[in-house]
Amino acid sequence: MASEVATEASVEAAAEKQPQKLERKWTFWFDKQNKPGAAWGTHLRNVYTFDTVQDFWRLHDQIFRPSKLPINYDFHLFKTGIEPKWEDPENANGGKWSVTCNRKASLDTMWLDTLMALIGEQFDETDEICGVVASVRQRLDKLSLWTKNASNEAAQMSIGRKWKEIVDVNDKIDYSFHDDSKRDRSTKSRYTV
């Protein structure tokens, strides 16, 4: 009996040392917004790709907190193989849900909750989601959850409701199509939850 308990304990200890694989790989990106007139994405950098829970926590705890960024910088977390650009084929027909906040602590909390929901596959329409962007700005910071197919209203509404619950926001959140944003910076939202 004692040897069975010892064997069971050693199996559990070995399992704890094994990296916990995620369903997919994710990539952190870093960007500094350019001055007006400069080409967008000049400063966009692929920082690190991970596929285990342990790598995620090591990275997040050491580096990836939006409140540590200077003004006009962005952090991105996208599925590996998708660049955080409108031009990427996975984003080309998509759009984004957006949430603003005026306190760095709130931004960090909403960012972490969103990251955990993404890597933990908590959305029913997980294949529709491309990634998330945390934007640090002078007046209001913003989180944007990017999706693939903007015209799939049922999927977008489901994602928006779930994300609103995850980030614990009481105010309405809006969804805009990337195509609309490319044409007009003051574009109106297409969906609201």
Secondary structure, 3 states (H helix, E strand, C coil): CHHHHHHHHHHHHHHHHCCCEEEEEEEEEEEECCCCCCCCCCCCEEEEEEEEHHHHHHHHHHCCCHHHCCCCEEEEEEECCCCCCCCCCCCCCCEEEEEEECCHHHHHHHHHHHHHHHHCCCCCCHHHEEEEEEEECCCCEEEEEEECCCCCHHHHHHHHHHHHHHHCCCCCCEEEEHHHHHHCCCCCCCEEC
